Amino acid sequence: MRTDKALIFSDLDGTLLDHFTYKANDAYNTIDKLKSADIPVILNTSKTRAELTNIQTELTLNTPFIVENGAAIFIPKNTFKQQPADTKEVDNYWVKSFASSREFWLDLLDSISEDFKGLYQGFSSMSVEKLSEITGLSLEKSEQAKQRQYGEPIHWLGDEYTKNLFIERLIDYGANVVQGGRFIHLSGHCDKGQALIWLTERYRELYDTDTIHTIALGDGENDIAMLEAADIAIQIRSPVHDFPKLFRQNRQTIRTEQYGPSGWAEAIQTLIFEQSSFNQSNKG
């Protein structure tokens, strides 16, 4: 099998990682096949750099990754021939940022906190132990999850009506608010789709071709922008919520029968390694 210039952008929680166990076991063989076919797997998630660094190691990926719902892209320095414009060097990465720092958003939350006192708790004020209890993450991974750089996840404790008022207030103050699988994510006007588009352009420059097929996989509302931006959208079935509504026209959308990493592997296996129509159309 030979696929010409495909990029795979994948959410993690509930998609490549099981919603309950946070494991990707059922997708490992498919990831190995993608590596052998030289098809980059680019993680595009609400998680932090600290979390992604470990997950990249666990999955043996050395590709760029997108953190905090599109707030920044971390690009290993060996990815492209030269440093992309409008990036800065951070350790062994070139970093493209799309959002203001976390401190900016914490100040904004502070300004409205009295009106919603006791109805929410942000990661910054939550203990590692409490976050571990809510998410099921280990203490070590919960500590990594708290290391936000560009925004603040919020655990909502109130009712739906007041939550909508809370979100409307944040939006009125200029924030971008996204509902994730477990948390409300507060950040700037960035999203997973914007990051996908920017990074795809860098790969077009590297490959010197306009023929790059983008495939995005996600399960939640915070994946909508990424799924809408991709050539092929794969919605992963969730055990805890329905498929979010997409508004794609005349572009392929796939919904999996299986959940999490099983669905992830099912869709990629069928699309890339079994569908002759996809493979033939992408021959070199």
Buried (B, 14 or more C-beta within 10 A) or exposed (E): EEBBBBBBBBBBBBBBBBBEEBBBEBBBEBBEBBBEEEBBBBBBBBBBBBBBBEBBEEBEBEBBBBBBBBBBBBBBEEBBEEEBEEBEEEEEBBBBBBBBBBEBBBEBBEEBEEEBEEBBBBBBEBEBEBBBEBBBBEEEBBBBBBEBBBBBBBBBEEEEEBBEBBBEBBEEEEBBBBBBBBBBBBBBEBBBBBBBBBBBEBBBEBEEEEEBBBBBBBBBBBBBBBBBBBBBBBBBBBEEEEBBEBEEEEEEBBEBEBBBBBBBBBBBBBBBBEEEEBBEEBEE
